[in-house]
Amino acid sequence: MERLDFDTLGMSEPTTKASKGSKKRRWREIETIKERMRLKQELLSIDSTLELDDELEL
């Protein structure tokens, strides 16, 4: 019988690519949240009477 070598078949490769893509997507989400928080703080520092909605789409 012929022995299967999973490493040469590339069976482990898709999970690695998926996890890398997942990590990149997560970091992009984190950066987006940080950017929104930074913009909100900047707007509040300019006009302290300004009331911002948490769901504000910038």
N, C-alpha and C positions, 0 to 999 in steps of 0.2 A: 504494500500500500504506500501511496505517496503522502508524505508528511506536509501539512500546511504550515507555512511560516507567516503568521499574521502581520509581523512587522514589514515584510516585503510587500504584502498586499495593501498596505496603507490603511489598515483598520483603525489604528490609533490616531491618524492624522485629522479626520473630521472633528473629533472631540476637542483637539487642541485648537484648531481654527475657530471653532464655535466659542470656546472659552475666551480666546483672545478678543474676538469680536464683541462678546458679552462684556468683557472688562472695559474695552474702549467705549462702548455704548454707555456703560455705567458712569465712566469718568466724564463723558460729554454731558450726561444728565446732571451730574454734580456741578460741573462748571456752569451750566445754564442756571441752576439754582443760585449759585454764588453770585453770578452776574446780576440776576434779578434783585437779590438782596442788596448788592452794592448800589445798583441804580436807585432802589427805594431809599436807601440811606442818603444818597446824594440829593435826591429830590426833597427829602425831609430837611436836609441841612440848608437848602436854598429857601424853602418856604415851610416854616415850622407849623403854620396853620393848615397846611395841606393834609387832607385825609385821604389815604390811599386804601383802596380795596385790596384784600389779599389775593383776589382772583384777577387782579389787573393784568391785562394782556399788553405787554410793552413791545 
